[in-house]
Structure formats: structure tokens, C-alpha cells
């Protein structure tokens, strides 16, 4: 069953990325696959994965798909993630 929501990817040094998706399980797999192939579009996230070799994928909140961007922006504004390339969802 697909669950949509807001997630956090964090590393040993406590740096993190905030994202949202309509399918949390699939998104985690996509991130990991791209990172393992050294092909992730976010070069900071790629660098952190290369440095630490692993990450923690944490679901922050389950959110209906139509509210994802609004909620993601709230988390970005509140938590100020270091790894997001843009301050906007």
C-alpha cells in the first residue's frame, strides 16, 4: 500500500535532507539506488553518502498527497535542512 508523507534523510554528523513523496517506500529505494550508483541529482546528498556509506530514512509525518508540498515547506522552514539544494519545496 502506497503511503504519502514527509521524510528525513540524515547522516552520522546530524546533517539532513527533508523531502516529500506520494510513495515513501519507493522513494527510499530510489534514493538508495541513485546514491549507490553515484548518480544522485543532489550532489550534497551524494557527497554525504559517499563519506558515510549509509543514511537513516525517517518518516516524519504521513500526509495526504494533495498537502505534501505545503507540509514539506513547513518542515523546511522549521528545521532548516543543510542538504536541501533549495529553501523551497
N, C-alpha and C positions, 0 to 999 in steps of 0.2 A: 504494500500500500504506500503510495506517494504521500509524503508529509512535507509541507512547505514551512519555511521558517528562517530565522536569523541564526547564523553560526559564527563561531570564532575559531580561527586557526592560531595557535600560539606555539612558541618555541621556548627552549630552556632559559633563555635570557629574559623572558617575560614580554618580549615584543610580540605583537599580534596583528591580525588582519580580521576585519569584520565583513561578512558577506550575507547575501540572502539568496534563496532559491526555492523553486517550486518542488524540488525533489532532493531532500537533504542527503539521502543515502547515495544517490547517483553523483551528486556534486562532490562529496568527499572522495569518491573513487576517481572522478575526473581530475581533481586537484592532484591527488597522489600519482596518477598515471602521467600527467604532464610533468610533474616535478621529477619523477624517476627517469623520464626520457630527456630531461634538461630542456624542456620545450614550454615551460610555463610563461604565459604572457606578462605576468607581473615579475619583473626582474629582481625586485627586492625579496619577494617571497621565494623565488628560485635561489637567490644567494643564501638566504637563511636556511633553506632545506639542505643545500649543498654543505653548509657549515655544520649543521647539527644532525643531519641524516634522518630526522624524524620530526613529527609535529603532533600536537594534540588538536583534535577536531571536537569542538564542544557546541552543542545545540544550546543557544541562549534562550530561544523562545519559539514556540510553534505559532505561526501567524497565517491567516488566510491569504491566499495568493494575491488577491487584489490589494492587500495592505502592505505587501512586502517592502516596497521602496520607502514608504513613509516610516515604517518601523526601523528599517535599516538606517535611514538618515538619523533617526533619534539615537540609535546606538552609536553611530559615528560621532555625532555631536557630543554625546555624553562621555564616551570612552576615549576619544581621540587616538585611534589606532595608528601606530607608526608605519605599518606596512602597506596600508591602502595608498594607491597612487593618486587618488582624488579625494578631496574632502566631501564629495557629493556622491550619493548612492546612484 
